[in-house]
Amino acid sequence: MPVQEQTSDKIFKLNEDLSKFIYEDEQVSKELNEYAKTFKNGLSRDSLAYFMFDKTLENGQKVIDVYLKNNKDLTAEDKKVLKEFKNSINSVFEIKKVLKDGFEMYNLVNEKDYTVKSLIKMVNYRGVVQGNYFTCRLISYEKEYHLLVLNSILRTTDKQQAYKIAVSMQVENPESLYKDNAKKLKQLEKMVKDLNAKFNEFFQKDEIITINQNIDELLGAFNDFAEEGTKSEDLENIIQLPEKYSYFKIQSDVDPFDMTARRADTEKYDVGIVFDPELGIQVLPFYGTFRKIFETKDYKSITGYKDCISDYFQNGKVSPFVIKKVYEEYGEKFLKIVLDVLEIKEKITMEELLHKYKEDFFASKKFSSTTVLYASEAFTSLMASSMEMQLEMTKTSSGTGRNEPCPCGSGKKFKKCCAR
């Protein structure tokens, strides 16, 4: 049997064995059932693949780690392949060319071209043509990419849907934009330096606090300045502080730091925009409240202070820079309150505390989703497409004021966008 067929068969078999394992192992299957309950219509192929390859279990391990531990008779090559499963690339790909043993594809998320080998006979892809889209998962093994899991196929006419999925992946996991693409990472690093200078010039400071209802308009004003150098907005009218600082959770199933999910919030609360010199723009709900806890003499008078501190340390979207910035202003008082809330009894330094709760940031670059979208070709293409589709409607619309946000969703005012 040719080496290529041996490799494909090995990857295919291990994938099949792992698929059975998640149902057969007592603890893993129990967690799978609990995970499935969070979906009203049951698990999709994509959700099942996420559980199998990406989800961290209650014991802090991935499914693959448990499988390796329970199957000690695996060969060295099997173990090597399974370790690559942990680094699989989940994305949306445009089919550029159908080959005799796979595909040439363009990754809409990390903006990189791939030549991919199929694990099954190509006759199974008889209806696939150039211009279709795959939502799928790849692995790299022995300097070749293999199509590990195919979740869905989108038609050429579903381009906008494909780009929406790509952008949602970038927002949910910003690292996906530059994973396996060193060139894109360098581009982002340079862009952050440029944005930092523009941010300081526009706001004349490295952080801003306003209320949630004004955040889109404020970011839109900065976008105009970053792209065109224009500064026509009256910032004093947009930068509005809340009447009261307090922390609360509006919906239990929404990440408190996911501004995309929180756009429908009706309650007023403070939001901070902080520029991290390495990771870019951080949009932080309740940042003013977080600061106020350490500024106030009686910090326990701040409603929700415990949850606020806990979420700022435990949430993976808040960078160490943000925490350290507030710590450097309030010093030992900050550390004393935090250790009390987190119920840490042992003596610990601020640096050790950051590594305890923010280790992922020290292991790799974690740009914010807001920053990533500035460099996203998929987002730019999606916005251009949306504007074209709604151009006639918005130009003739009598219900949209010139100073209101444009209905196309660009974040700019109507007069500066589709009304032109």
C-alpha positions as CSV (number, residue, x, y, z in Angstrom):
1,M,0.0,0.0,0.0
2,P,1.4,3.5,-0.9
3,V,2.6,5.6,2.0
4,Q,-0.1,8.3,1.3
5,E,-2.9,5.6,1.6
6,Q,-1.3,4.3,4.8
7,T,-1.3,7.7,6.3
8,S,-4.8,8.5,5.2
9,D,-6.1,5.2,6.6
10,K,-4.3,5.7,9.9
11,I,-5.8,9.2,10.3
12,F,-9.3,8.0,9.3
13,K,-9.2,5.0,11.7
14,L,-8.0,7.1,14.7
15,N,-10.8,9.6,13.9
16,E,-13.3,6.8,13.9
17,D,-12.0,5.3,17.1
18,L,-12.1,8.7,18.8
19,S,-15.7,9.2,17.6
20,K,-16.7,5.9,19.3
21,F,-14.7,6.6,22.4
22,I,-16.7,9.7,23.4
23,Y,-19.8,7.5,23.6
24,E,-18.2,4.5,25.2
25,D,-16.1,6.1,28.0
26,E,-18.3,6.6,31.1
27,Q,-17.0,10.0,32.2
28,V,-16.6,11.4,28.7
29,S,-20.1,10.3,27.6
30,K,-21.6,11.7,30.7
31,E,-20.1,15.1,29.9
32,L,-21.1,14.8,26.3
33,N,-24.7,14.2,27.4
34,E,-24.6,17.4,29.6
35,Y,-23.1,19.3,26.7
36,A,-25.8,18.1,24.3
37,K,-28.5,19.5,26.7
38,T,-27.3,23.0,25.9
39,F,-28.6,22.6,22.3
40,K,-32.3,22.8,21.8
41,N,-32.2,20.9,18.5
42,G,-29.4,18.4,19.4
43,L,-25.8,18.4,18.5
44,S,-24.7,19.5,15.0
45,R,-21.7,17.9,13.4
46,D,-19.7,21.1,14.1
47,S,-20.7,21.1,17.8
48,L,-19.8,17.4,18.1
49,A,-16.4,18.0,16.5
50,Y,-15.8,20.9,18.9
51,F,-16.5,18.6,21.9
52,M,-14.2,15.9,20.5
53,F,-11.3,18.1,19.6
54,D,-11.5,21.5,21.5
55,K,-13.6,21.4,24.6
56,T,-11.9,21.2,28.0
57,L,-13.5,18.6,30.2
58,E,-14.2,19.0,33.9
59,N,-10.8,17.4,34.8
60,G,-9.0,20.1,32.8
61,Q,-8.1,17.8,29.9
62,K,-9.3,17.4,26.3
63,V,-11.0,14.2,25.0
64,I,-7.8,13.3,23.2
65,D,-5.8,13.5,26.4
66,V,-8.2,11.1,28.1
67,Y,-8.1,8.8,25.0
68,L,-4.3,8.7,25.1
69,K,-4.3,7.9,28.8
70,N,-6.8,5.1,28.4
71,N,-5.1,3.5,25.4
72,K,-1.5,2.9,26.4
73,D,-0.9,0.3,23.6
74,L,-1.0,2.9,20.9
75,T,2.0,3.0,18.6
76,A,4.4,6.0,18.7
77,E,3.0,7.1,15.3
78,D,-0.6,6.8,16.5
79,K,0.3,9.1,19.4
80,K,2.0,11.6,17.1
81,V,-1.1,11.7,14.9
82,L,-3.5,12.2,17.9
83,K,-1.3,15.1,19.1
84,E,-1.9,16.8,15.7
85,F,-5.6,16.3,16.2
86,K,-5.3,18.7,19.1
87,N,-3.9,21.3,16.7
88,S,-6.5,20.9,14.1
89,I,-7.7,23.9,12.1
90,N,-11.5,24.5,12.2
91,S,-12.6,27.0,9.5
92,V,-14.5,28.0,6.4
93,F,-12.7,27.2,3.1
94,E,-13.5,28.3,-0.5
95,I,-12.8,25.5,-3.0
96,K,-10.3,26.8,-5.6
97,K,-9.7,23.6,-7.4
98,V,-10.8,19.9,-7.2
99,L,-7.8,17.6,-7.4
100,K,-7.7,13.8,-8.0
101,D,-7.0,13.2,-4.3
102,G,-8.2,16.3,-2.6
103,F,-8.7,20.1,-3.0
104,E,-6.9,23.4,-3.3
105,M,-8.7,25.6,-0.8
106,Y,-8.6,29.2,0.6
107,N,-9.1,29.6,4.3
108,L,-11.5,32.6,4.8
109,V,-10.6,32.9,8.5
110,N,-6.8,32.9,8.4
111,E,-6.5,34.1,4.8
112,K,-4.1,31.3,3.7
113,D,-4.1,28.8,0.8
114,Y,-4.1,25.1,1.4
115,T,-3.6,21.9,-0.6
116,V,-5.6,19.3,1.3
117,K,-5.7,15.5,0.9
118,S,-9.0,13.6,1.3
119,L,-9.3,10.7,3.7
120,I,-12.0,9.1,1.6
121,K,-12.5,8.4,-2.1
122,M,-13.1,11.5,-4.2
123,V,-16.2,10.0,-5.7
124,N,-17.9,11.0,-2.4
125,Y,-17.4,14.6,-3.5
126,R,-18.9,14.2,-6.9
127,G,-21.2,17.3,-6.6
128,V,-18.4,19.6,-5.2
129,V,-17.2,22.3,-7.7
130,Q,-14.9,25.3,-7.7
131,G,-16.5,28.1,-5.8
132,N,-18.3,25.9,-3.2
133,Y,-17.4,26.4,0.5
134,F,-16.5,23.8,3.1
135,T,-16.9,24.3,6.9
136,C,-14.4,21.7,8.0
137,R,-11.5,20.7,10.1
138,L,-7.9,20.0,8.8
139,I,-4.9,18.5,10.4
140,S,-1.3,18.8,9.4
141,Y,0.8,15.6,9.4
142,E,4.1,14.9,7.8
143,K,4.1,18.3,6.0
144,E,0.7,17.6,4.4
145,Y,-2.8,18.7,5.3
146,H,-5.7,16.3,5.6
147,L,-9.4,16.9,5.6
148,L,-10.3,15.4,9.0
149,V,-14.0,16.4,9.5
150,L,-16.4,17.9,6.9
151,N,-19.3,19.7,8.7
152,S,-21.2,21.2,5.8
153,I,-21.0,22.3,2.2
154,L,-22.2,25.7,1.0
155,R,-23.0,26.6,-2.6
156,T,-21.3,29.3,-4.6
157,T,-24.5,31.4,-4.1
158,D,-24.0,31.1,-0.3
159,K,-21.0,33.4,-0.3
160,Q,-22.4,35.9,2.2
161,Q,-23.3,33.1,4.6
162,A,-19.8,31.6,4.3
163,Y,-18.2,35.0,5.1
164,K,-20.6,35.5,8.1
165,I,-19.5,32.2,9.5
166,A,-15.8,33.1,9.0
167,V,-16.3,36.5,10.8
168,S,-18.2,34.9,13.7
169,M,-15.2,32.4,14.1
170,Q,-12.8,35.4,14.2
171,V,-14.9,37.2,16.8
172,E,-15.4,34.1,18.9
173,N,-11.7,33.0,18.6
174,P,-9.5,35.9,17.5
175,E,-6.5,33.7,17.3
176,S,-8.0,31.8,14.4
177,L,-7.2,34.8,12.1
178,Y,-3.4,34.2,12.5
179,K,-3.3,30.6,13.6
180,D,-1.0,28.8,11.1
181,N,-0.3,32.1,9.3
182,A,2.9,33.8,10.6
183,K,2.6,36.5,7.9
184,K,-0.8,37.5,9.2
185,L,0.5,37.6,12.7
186,K,3.3,40.1,11.7
187,Q,0.7,42.2,9.9
188,L,-1.4,42.4,13.0
189,E,1.5,43.3,15.2
190,K,2.4,46.2,12.9
191,M,-1.3,47.3,12.7
192,V,-1.5,47.4,16.5
193,K,1.4,49.8,16.7
194,D,-0.2,52.1,14.1
195,L,-3.6,51.9,15.9
196,N,-2.0,52.6,19.2
197,A,-0.6,55.9,17.9
198,K,-4.0,56.9,16.4
199,F,-5.9,55.9,19.5
200,N,-3.7,58.2,21.7
201,E,-4.0,61.0,19.2
202,F,-7.8,60.7,18.9
203,F,-8.7,60.2,22.6
204,Q,-5.6,62.0,24.1
205,K,-5.4,59.1,26.6
206,D,-5.1,55.3,26.6
207,E,-8.5,54.5,28.1
208,I,-12.1,55.8,27.9
209,I,-15.2,55.1,29.9
210,T,-18.7,55.6,28.7
211,I,-22.1,53.9,28.8
212,N,-23.0,50.9,26.7
213,Q,-25.6,52.7,24.5
214,N,-22.8,55.0,23.2
215,I,-20.1,52.4,22.6
216,D,-20.9,51.8,18.9
217,E,-21.0,55.5,18.1
218,L,-17.7,56.0,20.0
219,L,-16.0,53.2,18.2
220,G,-17.5,54.4,14.9
221,A,-16.0,57.9,15.5
222,F,-12.6,56.3,16.1
223,N,-12.9,54.1,13.0
224,D,-13.5,57.2,10.9
225,F,-10.4,58.8,12.3
226,A,-8.3,55.6,11.9
227,E,-9.3,55.1,8.3
228,E,-9.7,58.7,7.0
229,G,-8.1,61.0,9.6
230,T,-11.4,62.8,10.2
231,K,-12.4,64.0,13.6
232,S,-15.8,65.6,13.3
233,E,-17.6,64.0,16.2
234,D,-18.1,65.9,19.5
235,L,-16.6,63.4,21.9
236,E,-18.0,65.1,24.9
237,N,-21.5,64.1,23.9
238,I,-20.6,60.5,23.3
239,I,-18.4,60.0,26.4
240,Q,-21.1,59.8,29.1
241,L,-20.5,58.3,32.5
242,P,-23.2,56.1,34.2
243,E,-25.2,57.5,37.1
244,K,-24.2,54.6,39.3
245,Y,-21.3,52.1,39.1
246,S,-22.5,48.5,39.7
247,Y,-21.9,45.0,38.3
248,F,-24.7,42.7,37.3
249,K,-25.3,39.8,34.9
250,I,-28.2,40.4,32.6
251,Q,-28.4,36.9,31.0
252,S,-26.7,33.9,32.6
253,D,-25.9,32.3,29.3
254,V,-24.1,35.3,27.8
255,D,-20.4,35.9,28.3
256,P,-20.3,39.2,30.3
257,F,-17.3,40.3,28.1
258,D,-18.9,39.4,24.8
259,M,-20.1,42.9,23.5
260,T,-21.5,41.3,20.3
261,A,-23.9,39.2,22.4
262,R,-24.7,42.1,24.7
263,R,-25.8,44.6,22.0
264,A,-29.4,44.1,22.8
265,D,-29.0,45.0,26.5
266,T,-31.5,47.7,27.6
267,E,-30.0,48.4,31.0
268,K,-27.4,51.1,31.2
269,Y,-23.9,50.2,32.5
270,D,-20.4,51.5,32.0
271,V,-18.0,50.2,29.3
272,G,-14.3,50.9,29.0
273,I,-12.2,51.1,25.9
274,V,-8.6,50.4,26.8
275,F,-5.7,50.1,24.4
276,D,-3.3,47.3,25.2
277,P,0.0,48.2,23.4
278,E,0.6,44.6,22.4
279,L,-2.9,43.2,21.9
280,G,-4.9,46.2,20.7
281,I,-8.3,47.6,21.6
282,Q,-10.0,46.0,24.6
283,V,-13.7,46.7,24.9
284,L,-14.6,46.0,28.6
285,P,-18.1,46.0,30.1
286,F,-18.1,47.3,33.7
287,Y,-14.5,48.5,33.5
288,G,-15.4,51.7,35.3
289,T,-17.1,49.6,38.0
290,F,-13.9,47.4,38.3
291,R,-11.8,50.6,38.8
292,K,-14.3,52.1,41.2
293,I,-14.0,49.1,43.6
294,F,-10.4,50.0,44.4
295,E,-11.0,53.7,44.3
296,T,-13.9,53.7,46.8
297,K,-13.1,53.7,50.6
298,D,-15.8,51.1,51.3
299,Y,-15.4,48.8,48.3
300,K,-18.1,46.4,49.6
301,S,-20.7,49.2,48.9
302,I,-20.2,48.6,45.1
303,T,-23.0,46.2,44.0
304,G,-21.7,43.0,42.6
305,Y,-18.1,43.7,43.5
306,K,-17.2,40.1,44.1
307,D,-18.6,38.9,40.7
308,C,-16.9,41.8,39.0
309,I,-13.5,41.0,40.3
310,S,-13.9,37.2,39.8
311,D,-15.0,37.7,36.2
312,Y,-12.2,40.1,35.3
313,F,-9.7,37.5,36.5
314,Q,-11.4,34.4,35.2
315,N,-12.6,35.5,31.9
316,G,-10.3,34.7,28.9
317,K,-11.1,38.0,27.1
318,V,-9.5,40.3,29.7
319,S,-5.8,40.8,29.1
320,P,-3.2,40.9,31.8
321,F,-2.4,44.5,30.7
322,V,-5.8,45.6,31.9
323,I,-5.5,44.0,35.3
324,K,-1.9,45.3,35.8
325,K,-2.9,48.8,34.7
326,V,-5.4,49.1,37.5
327,Y,-3.0,47.4,40.0
328,E,-0.2,49.9,39.3
329,E,-2.6,52.7,40.1
330,Y,-3.9,51.2,43.4
331,G,-1.0,49.0,44.5
332,E,-1.3,46.9,47.7
333,K,-4.9,47.9,48.2
334,F,-5.8,46.3,44.9
335,L,-3.9,43.1,45.8
336,K,-5.5,42.8,49.2
337,I,-9.0,43.2,47.9
338,V,-8.5,40.8,45.0
339,L,-6.9,38.1,47.2
340,D,-9.8,38.4,49.7
341,V,-12.4,38.1,46.9
342,L,-10.6,35.2,45.2
343,E,-10.1,33.5,48.6
344,I,-6.4,33.1,48.2
345,K,-4.7,32.7,51.6
346,E,-1.1,32.2,50.6
347,K,1.3,35.0,49.9
348,I,1.4,35.7,46.2
349,T,2.8,38.5,44.0
350,M,0.9,40.3,41.3
351,E,2.9,38.6,38.6
352,E,2.2,35.1,40.0
353,L,-1.5,36.0,40.2
354,L,-1.6,37.0,36.6
355,H,0.1,33.7,35.6
356,K,-2.4,31.8,37.7
357,Y,-5.4,33.3,36.0
358,K,-4.1,34.5,32.6
359,E,-1.5,31.9,31.6
360,D,-3.0,31.6,28.1
361,F,-1.9,35.2,27.4
362,F,1.7,34.4,28.3
363,A,1.7,31.3,26.1
364,S,0.6,33.0,22.9
365,K,-0.6,36.3,21.4
366,K,-4.3,36.8,22.1
367,F,-5.4,39.9,20.2
368,S,-8.9,41.2,21.0
369,S,-11.8,40.5,18.6
370,T,-12.2,44.2,18.0
371,T,-8.6,44.5,16.9
372,V,-8.7,41.4,14.7
373,L,-11.6,42.8,12.7
374,Y,-9.5,45.7,11.7
375,A,-7.3,43.3,9.8
376,S,-10.0,40.8,8.6
377,E,-10.5,40.6,4.9
378,A,-13.6,38.5,5.5
379,F,-15.1,41.3,7.6
380,T,-14.2,44.0,5.1
381,S,-15.7,41.9,2.3
382,L,-18.9,41.2,4.3
383,M,-19.4,44.9,5.1
384,A,-18.9,45.9,1.5
385,S,-21.4,43.2,0.4
386,S,-23.9,44.3,3.0
387,M,-23.6,47.9,2.0
388,E,-24.1,47.1,-1.7
389,M,-27.3,45.1,-0.9
390,Q,-28.8,47.8,1.2
391,L,-27.6,50.8,-0.8
392,E,-30.8,51.5,-2.7
393,M,-32.9,51.0,0.4
394,T,-30.9,53.3,2.6
395,K,-30.5,56.0,0.0
396,T,-34.3,56.3,-0.3
397,S,-35.1,55.7,3.3
398,S,-36.9,58.6,5.0
399,G,-36.8,56.8,8.4
400,T,-33.0,57.0,8.9
401,G,-31.6,60.3,10.1
402,R,-28.3,61.5,8.7
403,N,-26.7,61.4,12.2
404,E,-28.1,58.0,13.1
405,P,-26.1,54.7,12.8
406,C,-26.2,53.4,9.2
407,P,-28.6,50.4,8.8
408,C,-26.0,48.5,6.9
409,G,-24.2,47.8,10.2
410,S,-20.9,49.4,9.4
411,G,-20.8,51.3,12.7
412,K,-20.6,54.7,10.9
413,K,-23.2,57.4,10.8
414,F,-25.7,57.2,7.9
415,K,-24.4,60.5,6.4
416,K,-20.8,59.1,6.2
417,C,-21.8,55.7,4.8
418,C,-24.6,54.7,2.5
419,A,-26.2,58.2,2.3
420,R,-23.1,59.4,0.3
